[in-house]
Amino acid sequence: MAAIAQSPNGRVNPSDLVKEHGFPSQSSFQNVFPGLVVAGLIKRVDGVDRRVYYERQQSTAWTLAIELLAKALAEDTPVPDTVN
């Protein structure tokens, strides 16, 4: 969520996130996107340069995501692998 929250224009492409953040593969986190769509936090945008993008929707959850990331980094807290 923090990567989406930090997106300058509010749009992210799953393949770009894999490259930018060093995920082993897109499938390692792709199951997160449908839940964020259902929660109304992101909206799927098709047909932009023949790629799928997700657009961040207005929510205080994004502020919380950044706050939690900052707290974890400040305390050097290990982030558990919640994907597997």
URQUIPE-V425728 format. One record per residue. N is the residue number from 1. RES is the residue in one small letter. SS is DSSP state (hx for helix, st for strand, lp for the rest). PSI is psi in degrees with one decimal (NA if undefined). OMEGA is omega in degrees with one decimal (* if undefined). Layout:
n=N res=RES ss=SS psi=PSI omega=OMEGA
n=N res=RES ss=SS psi=PSI omega=OMEGA
This chain:
n=1 res=m ss=lp psi=-35.0 omega=-178.8
n=2 res=a ss=hx psi=-36.8 omega=178.6
n=3 res=a ss=hx psi=-39.1 omega=177.5
n=4 res=i ss=hx psi=-42.8 omega=-180.0
n=5 res=a ss=hx psi=-32.7 omega=-177.3
n=6 res=q ss=lp psi=-4.2 omega=179.7
n=7 res=s ss=lp psi=123.7 omega=-175.5
n=8 res=p ss=lp psi=-38.8 omega=-178.1
n=9 res=n ss=lp psi=3.4 omega=177.5
n=10 res=g ss=lp psi=3.5 omega=178.8
n=11 res=r ss=st psi=138.1 omega=176.1
n=12 res=v ss=st psi=150.2 omega=174.4
n=13 res=n ss=lp psi=128.5 omega=-178.0
n=14 res=p ss=hx psi=-41.1 omega=179.6
n=15 res=s ss=hx psi=-38.2 omega=178.0
n=16 res=d ss=hx psi=-39.1 omega=179.0
n=17 res=l ss=hx psi=-38.2 omega=177.7
n=18 res=v ss=hx psi=-48.1 omega=-178.3
n=19 res=k ss=hx psi=-46.2 omega=-174.3
n=20 res=e ss=hx psi=-33.4 omega=-172.4
n=21 res=h ss=hx psi=5.4 omega=173.3
n=22 res=g ss=lp psi=26.8 omega=175.5
n=23 res=f ss=lp psi=148.3 omega=-179.6
n=24 res=p ss=lp psi=-34.6 omega=177.7
n=25 res=s ss=lp psi=163.1 omega=179.4
n=26 res=q ss=hx psi=-34.6 omega=-178.2
n=27 res=s ss=hx psi=-17.2 omega=-178.6
n=28 res=s ss=hx psi=-15.1 omega=177.7
n=29 res=f ss=lp psi=-0.5 omega=-174.7
n=30 res=q ss=lp psi=-27.6 omega=-180.0
n=31 res=n ss=hx psi=-10.4 omega=178.4
n=32 res=v ss=hx psi=-35.0 omega=-174.0
n=33 res=f ss=hx psi=-44.8 omega=179.4
n=34 res=p ss=hx psi=-37.5 omega=178.1
n=35 res=g ss=hx psi=-38.1 omega=177.7
n=36 res=l ss=hx psi=-33.1 omega=176.0
n=37 res=v ss=hx psi=-48.6 omega=-179.5
n=38 res=v ss=hx psi=-37.1 omega=179.6
n=39 res=a ss=lp psi=-8.4 omega=180.0
n=40 res=g ss=lp psi=15.2 omega=-178.5
n=41 res=l ss=lp psi=-27.4 omega=175.7
n=42 res=i ss=st psi=160.8 omega=178.4
n=43 res=k ss=st psi=132.9 omega=179.2
n=44 res=r ss=st psi=133.4 omega=178.9
n=45 res=v ss=st psi=112.5 omega=-178.8
n=46 res=d ss=st psi=157.9 omega=169.4
n=47 res=g ss=st psi=13.0 omega=176.4
n=48 res=v ss=st psi=109.9 omega=-177.1
n=49 res=d ss=lp psi=34.7 omega=179.8
n=50 res=r ss=lp psi=25.3 omega=179.4
n=51 res=r ss=st psi=156.3 omega=176.6
n=52 res=v ss=st psi=130.0 omega=175.5
n=53 res=y ss=st psi=158.6 omega=172.6
n=54 res=y ss=st psi=134.0 omega=-177.1
n=55 res=e ss=st psi=126.7 omega=179.2
n=56 res=r ss=st psi=135.3 omega=177.0
n=57 res=q ss=lp psi=157.5 omega=-177.9
n=58 res=q ss=lp psi=125.0 omega=178.2
n=59 res=s ss=lp psi=145.9 omega=174.7
n=60 res=t ss=lp psi=-10.9 omega=177.7
n=61 res=a ss=hx psi=-30.8 omega=-179.2
n=62 res=w ss=hx psi=-37.5 omega=175.9
n=63 res=t ss=hx psi=-42.0 omega=178.4
n=64 res=l ss=hx psi=-41.2 omega=179.4
n=65 res=a ss=hx psi=-43.5 omega=179.1
n=66 res=i ss=hx psi=-41.8 omega=179.4
n=67 res=e ss=hx psi=-43.7 omega=179.4
n=68 res=l ss=hx psi=-39.8 omega=177.4
n=69 res=l ss=hx psi=-46.4 omega=179.9
n=70 res=a ss=hx psi=-41.6 omega=179.1
n=71 res=k ss=hx psi=-44.8 omega=179.5
n=72 res=a ss=hx psi=-41.9 omega=179.9
n=73 res=l ss=hx psi=-38.2 omega=-179.5
n=74 res=a ss=hx psi=-34.9 omega=-178.5
n=75 res=e ss=lp psi=1.7 omega=-176.8
n=76 res=d ss=lp psi=40.0 omega=-179.7
n=77 res=t ss=lp psi=128.3 omega=176.8
n=78 res=p ss=lp psi=134.8 omega=179.1
n=79 res=v ss=lp psi=120.0 omega=-178.5
n=80 res=p ss=lp psi=152.4 omega=176.3
n=81 res=d ss=lp psi=98.7 omega=-177.3
n=82 res=t ss=lp psi=-2.7 omega=-176.9
n=83 res=v ss=lp psi=-41.6 omega=-175.2
n=84 res=n ss=lp psi=NA omega=*
